[in-house]
C-alpha cells in the first residue's frame, strides 16, 4: 500500500463517518483508524528509502558526468597534441578544445542541476505528504481525545 492511498482511505473514513449533530465532529471506527495509522507508519520508511535511493542515483549521475567531462577533456587534449604541427591547425584546435570543454562543463552543470532539482522535488513532495499525514494524525488524535 502506498502512502497516498492510505491517506486517501483515512480521509474517506473520516468523510464517510457519522456526524455528531450541531458540531463539526465525526464518530470514527477506532479499529479502522488505528489500522490505517499503522499502515501509514509502515509505508513512510519505504518512502524515505526511495528518497535516499534517489539521492544516491543523483550522486551517481554527478560522478558519471564528471568522469565523462574528464574523458572528453582528455580526448580534446590528445587531439590538440596530434594537430600541433601547423600553427593554424593549433589555433583552430585550441578554439575547438575550448568549445568542447565549455560544452562538457555546461552539460555536467546542467545534469548536476537537473539531478539536484529532481531530488529536491521528490524530497519536497515527501515532506508535504508527511506534513499532511502528521496534521491529519494530530487532528484525528485530537478528535479522539475530545470524545472521551
Secondary structure, DSSP 4 states (H G I P E B T S, - for coil): --HHHHHHHHHHHHHHSEEPTTSS-EE--HHHHHHHHHHHHHHHHHHHHHHHHHHHHHHHHHHHHHHHHHHHHHHHHHHHHHTTTSHHHHHHHHHHHHHHHHHHHHHHHHHHHHHHHHHHHHHHHHHHHHHHHHHHHHHHHHHHHHT-
